[in-house]
Amino acid sequence: MAERVGQIMNTTASESMLGTRSGDIFVLPSVESGDPNAQTEVFGGRGADRYELRIQGETHINDPMQLDKVVISELGSRTGKEEDVVLFEGARDGNHLEHALRDFDFSRIKIGGERDDGTLNISYKQYRSADDLATVGNEQGALHAEGDLQIFNQYSLSQSQYRVEKIAVAAEMENPLEAAVKTYYLGVASDHASTSFDGDLITAKAGVDSVLVGSDKADEFQIDFSVAATKYLTPGGVTVNDAQEVWLFDYDETQDVITVNGFNDPANVQIDANAELGRVTLSQDLGFGSAKELHVYFGGFNGSSQEFDVLKNKISW
């Protein structure tokens, strides 16, 4: 049975759960049954739902838990303004959450009656940040568990309201409502107007960090960077530097296109590549201590600097 306390759903002892009209908090299960077909199905409500994948159970050093799959089906938004989020606890480096997605893999699959590449699959890992004093070993830094979470019909072209809007990552925490988190919006897929693409137009909004996931067809990854500045001086003389981040997964350099819109002076954009991080930085100096800076990460990249230079040159603006 599921236990409900206020707006908190505890699904750890339930095979399915249904949300309500208002926003719910679902504490998702961490179950290791050993059955590759085992899964928990969660049906969100019509409010701003929060799904939490917390670190649960005992850590076995060098033998991480292989968690059963969790499948989320969203029932839409009541007013069109509610935003759902999935929180992943267990980022490897809590001081550098901008690097946390290097331990994730995002892909698009088909699991039911949705269109091809319509469901989002997220493979994740959970690392411990603290030692469990009740055990003999030191769990700090150990890989606790890994698993897959699927969001059914995330990339529907006809029912785009039935989706989860964003994900959040955090290191191991005591209180998820007070912890430092890094939030990413999940890019929206739509039909591409050009006949040059048989895949999707996948878009990232301006001013927020995003994750864009390609299909197995020719897609365009389109990044809106029409922000005034990401680095600037406050009236008090403090420098604020909050670069926009976009992660690309399942990008196919042989057929996909990456487009950035919003640079004030496209001819004077500086580009820097960091193959170790899989990151390309595009920046433009605006003068008077202000600038625009965009980080584009190629998720899953694990190649040479020469190979990364090829990817770097695939970005157009």
N, C-alpha and C positions, 0 to 999 in steps of 0.2 A: 504494500500500500504506500501511497505518497503522503508525505506530511506537509501541511501548509501552515505557515506562521505569517500572518499578514499577507504580504504579496510575495512570499518566498516559497518556491516549489522545490522540494527535495526529491529528486528522482532516483536516488541511489538504490532504492528497493522496488523499482517499478519498471516495467517494460515499455510503457507509453504514458504520456502526460499531455493534457490539453490545457491551453492557456485561456484567458478570459478577455473581456473587452478592454480592460485597462492593462497597464504594463505589469508584467510578472518578472520575477527573478527565478531562473531555473538553475539549481545546482546539479550539474550533469554528473552521471555516474562514472566512476573509475573502476570498472569491473574487468578482471582477467579470468575469463571462463575457459580459455583454451580452444573454444569453438570458433573457427574462422568465419562462420556464418552468423554468429551471435551479434545482435545489435539492439540498441535502445532507440525508440522513435519518440520524438518530442514535437508537439504541435503548438506553435506559438499562438498567442491571441492577436487581437487587433490593436493593441497598444504598443508602447515602446518597451519591448521585451529585452531582458538581459540574460544571456546564457553563460554560465560560469563553468569552466573546466579547471577545477582546483586540484592541488596536489593532495592526494588521499592515499591512505595505506602506508605500509612500511616500505622503506627503500632497501633494496637488495643490491649492494654495490657490485658492479660488473654483471648484473643480471636484471636489467630494467624490465618492468612490467610491460606486457604486450596487451594493451587495452582493447576491449570490445569496441566496435564501431558505434558512433552516435549519429543519427540522422535527424536533422531539423527540417520541419515543414512549416513555413510561415503562412499565416492566414491573412496577411495584408495589414493595411493601416486604416484606422477608423476615420481620421480626419485628413490623411495625406501628409501630416507633418511628423508623425511618430517615427523614430529611428531605432531599429533593433541593433544589438551589439552582442558579439561573442567574445568573452574574456578568456584568454589563455594565461594561466599562471605557470611560472616555471621558466621564464626567460633566463638564458645562461649568464648574461652580464647585465645586472640591474643598473649599473652606472652608465651603460651605453645601450639603451633600449633601441636606438636607431639601427643597431646591428642585429637585433633579435630575430628578424625574419630569415636570417641565414640558416636557421635550424628548422625552417618550415619549407614545405613544398605545396604549391597550389596547382591544381589541374582541373580540367573540366571533363566530366564523364556523363554517361547515361545509365540510370538505374531503374527507370520505370517507363511511364508513358509520356515523359517530357521529350523535347526535341533532342537531337544529337548534341552533345557537349552542353546540355542544359543545366546539369547539376555541378556544383562546386565541391571538390574534394580537397580537404586541408589535412596534410600529414604533419603532425607536430611532435615535439619532444619537450619533456618537462625536466628541468634541472633543479636540484636542491641548492638553496642559498644559505641554509643554516644546518647545523649539526643537530641530530636528534639525541638529546642527552640520555634518553632512556635505553639506548642501544650501545653496543660495544664499539662499533666502527664509527668512522667520521664521514657523515653523509654530505658534508659541504662540498658543492661542486659536482656531485655524482649525478649521473643520468638516472632519473627516477622512473620514468615511463615514457612510452611512445604509442601513438595511436592515430586514428583517422576520424575526422568529423566531416560529415557531408551535409550540404544545404541543398535540399531538393528544389529543382526548378529555379535556381538562382538567376539563370540567364534566359528566362522566358522573354520572348519578343512581344507577346500579346498581353501578358499579365505581369508587367514589371513591378507592380506594387507588392507582389508576393515574393519578397526578397528580404535578406538581411542587409542592412545598410553599411555596417562597419564591424571591424574587429578591434580588439585591444589586447596588448601583451604587457605582462608585468613579471617581475621576479617573484620568488616565493614571498608570501605576505601573511600578515595576521588578519588584517581587515581590508577586504577588497574595495570598500568604499572610501578608504583613506590612502590607499597605496598609490605610488607613482606609476602611471600607465602610459603607454604609447598607443595612440589610436590611428587607425588607417581606414579610410573609406574604401569599399569595394566598388571598383569601376562598373559602370552601367554599360550593358551591351544593347546595341540596336542594329536594325538593318542598315547596311551601307548603301548610300545613294548611288555610288559609282559602280558600274558594271565591271570595273577592274578588280573588284574584291568579291569573292564568293563567300567570305566569312563575315565577321561583324565589325562594326565601328565600336570600339571600347574606349570610353572616355573617363578622364580624371578631372575633377572640379578644381577650380582655382582656389588657392589659399588653404587647402587641406592636404594632408598626406594620404596617399592612395595605393591600392594594389590592383593592378590590371592583369587579367588572366586571359590568354589567347585560346582560340579553338584550334582544331586541326586543319582549318582552311585558311585562306589568305585574309588576314585581319589588318585593320589600322588601329594602332594605339595612339590616341589623340589626347594630349596633355594641355589643359588650359592653364596658362601661367600669367594671366592678366591681373597680376597684383601690383600695387603701387611700389612696394619694396619689401624685401625680407630682412634687410639689414638697415638699421637707421639709428639716429641719435634721439633720445627722448629729450624733452625740455630740460630735464635735470642733468643732461650730459651723459647719461648711461647708454652704452651701445647695446642694442637688441639685435640678435642674429638668429633668425628662425627660418632656415632654408626649407623650401618645400621639397618633400620626398615622394617619389613615385617608384614603386617596385613593379617590374615586369616579369611575369612567369609564362612559360610556354611560348616565348617569342621565337619565331622561326625566321632567321635572317635571310632565308632563300625566298620567302614570299610575303612576309609581314612588313609593315611600314610604321615608323615612329614619327609623329609630328608634334612639335611644340608650338603653341600659339601664345603670343602675348609679350614678346620682347619689344621694348621701345625702339631699339636700334639694332635690327638683326645683323647688320654688317659688323658690329663691334661686340660680339659675344665671345667670351673667353671659354675655352673648353679644356678640362683636365680629366685624365683617366686614371683610375686606381684599380688595377686588375685584381689585387689581393682582396679588396672589398667588393669587387664586381660593380663598381660605381663610376658613373660619368657625371661630372659637375659642369653645369653651364652657368655662367655668371656674367653680369653686366654692371659696370660701375656707373652710378647715377650722379656722382658728385656730392659734395657736402656731407660726406660720411655715410651715404646710403648706397645700397646696391640691391640687385635681384640675384638670387642664387637658387638653382634647381639641382637636386640630386636625383639621378635616374639610376636605379639599381637593376641589374640583370640577375634575377633570382636563379640560384642553382649554378651560376657560372663557376667553373673550376678549370681554367685553362691558363695559357701563357699570356704574357703582355702583348705579344704579337697578335694572338687570336682576339684579345680584347680590343685592340686597336681597330679591328674590322667591325666589331659591334659599335664602337664609339662613332664611327663614321656613318652608321645607319640612321642616326638621329638628324632630322631636318627641322629648321625653324625659319 
